[in-house]
């Protein structure tokens, strides 16, 4: 099942306290970026984030879910109505996220 654009729009609105949020569609789902680092995504209309230490500390009871078959588990964010919480969550995660991969000189952006 693919995610809906309506759910993506809802999550983007809830993340509006953050600067430099972007997304990329990927096979019916959406990868989410904060300042060019991947922090999570929308999968089957679920908002999932990478299971870094900061996310686990802020959401100690969050369930681990598989975004799609063969993928690593991610944390389910169920407190999507609280913009301040989402701001704290994503900013706390930022330093623990991997740096963006460098593209080769022959790859197109």
C-alpha positions as CSV (number, residue, x, y, z in Angstrom):
1,X,0.0,0.0,0.0
2,X,1.4,3.4,-1.0
3,X,1.2,6.5,1.2
4,X,-1.2,9.3,0.4
5,X,-0.1,12.8,-0.5
6,X,-2.7,14.0,2.1
7,X,-0.8,12.2,4.9
8,X,2.5,13.6,3.6
9,X,1.1,17.1,3.6
10,X,-0.2,16.7,7.1
11,X,3.2,15.5,8.4
12,X,5.0,18.4,6.6
13,X,2.6,20.9,8.2
14,X,3.3,19.3,11.6
15,X,7.0,19.7,10.9
16,X,6.7,23.4,9.9
17,X,8.5,24.6,13.0
18,X,11.7,23.2,11.5
19,X,13.7,24.9,8.8
20,X,14.9,23.0,5.7
21,X,12.6,20.0,5.7
22,X,12.4,18.3,2.3
23,X,11.2,15.0,0.9
24,X,11.7,12.8,-2.0
25,X,9.1,10.4,-3.4
26,X,10.3,6.8,-3.6
27,X,8.2,4.0,-5.0
28,X,4.9,5.3,-3.5
29,X,6.4,6.3,-0.2
30,X,8.3,9.5,0.9
31,X,11.8,9.9,2.3
32,X,12.1,12.8,4.7
33,X,15.2,15.0,5.1
34,X,16.2,17.6,7.7
35,X,19.1,19.8,6.6
36,X,19.9,17.2,3.9
37,X,20.1,14.3,6.3
38,X,17.6,11.5,6.1
39,X,15.7,11.2,9.4
40,X,12.7,9.1,8.4
41,X,9.9,8.7,6.1
42,X,6.2,8.1,5.4
43,X,5.5,4.4,4.7
44,X,2.0,3.1,4.3
45,X,0.7,6.4,5.9
46,X,2.9,5.8,9.0
47,X,5.5,8.4,10.1
48,X,8.7,6.4,10.9
49,X,12.1,7.7,12.0
50,X,15.5,6.2,12.3
51,X,16.1,4.5,15.6
52,X,18.9,6.7,16.8
53,X,19.5,7.0,20.6
54,X,17.9,10.4,20.9
55,X,14.7,9.2,19.2
56,X,14.6,6.2,21.6
57,X,15.0,8.4,24.6
58,X,12.2,10.8,23.6
59,X,9.9,7.9,22.6
60,X,10.8,5.1,25.0
61,X,7.6,3.2,24.2
62,X,7.6,3.6,20.5
63,X,7.2,0.4,18.5
64,X,9.7,-0.7,16.0
65,X,8.2,-1.2,12.6
66,X,9.5,-2.3,9.2
67,X,8.9,0.4,6.6
68,X,8.9,-2.1,3.7
69,X,10.0,-5.7,3.2
70,X,13.7,-6.1,3.6
71,X,14.3,-2.8,5.3
72,X,15.7,-2.1,8.8
73,X,13.3,-1.4,11.6
74,X,12.3,2.2,12.3
75,X,10.5,3.9,15.2
76,X,6.8,4.7,14.8
77,X,6.0,8.3,15.7
78,X,2.4,8.3,17.1
79,X,2.5,11.8,18.6
80,X,2.1,13.5,15.3
81,X,-0.3,16.2,16.6
82,X,2.3,17.8,18.9
83,X,4.4,20.1,16.7
84,X,6.7,21.1,19.6
85,X,7.4,17.5,20.3
86,X,8.2,16.8,16.7
87,X,10.6,19.8,16.7
88,X,12.4,18.5,19.8
89,X,12.5,15.0,18.3
90,X,14.0,15.9,14.9
91,X,16.5,18.4,16.3
92,X,17.7,16.0,19.0
93,X,18.2,13.3,16.3
94,X,20.1,15.5,13.9
95,X,23.7,15.1,15.2
96,X,23.2,11.3,15.4
97,X,22.1,10.9,11.8
98,X,24.6,9.8,9.2
99,X,26.0,12.5,6.9
100,X,24.5,12.6,3.4
101,X,26.2,10.3,0.9
102,X,28.5,12.1,-1.5
103,X,27.5,11.8,-5.1
104,X,30.1,10.7,-7.6
105,X,31.2,13.3,-10.2
106,X,29.4,11.5,-13.0
107,X,26.0,11.3,-11.1
108,X,23.2,13.8,-11.7
109,X,21.7,15.7,-8.8
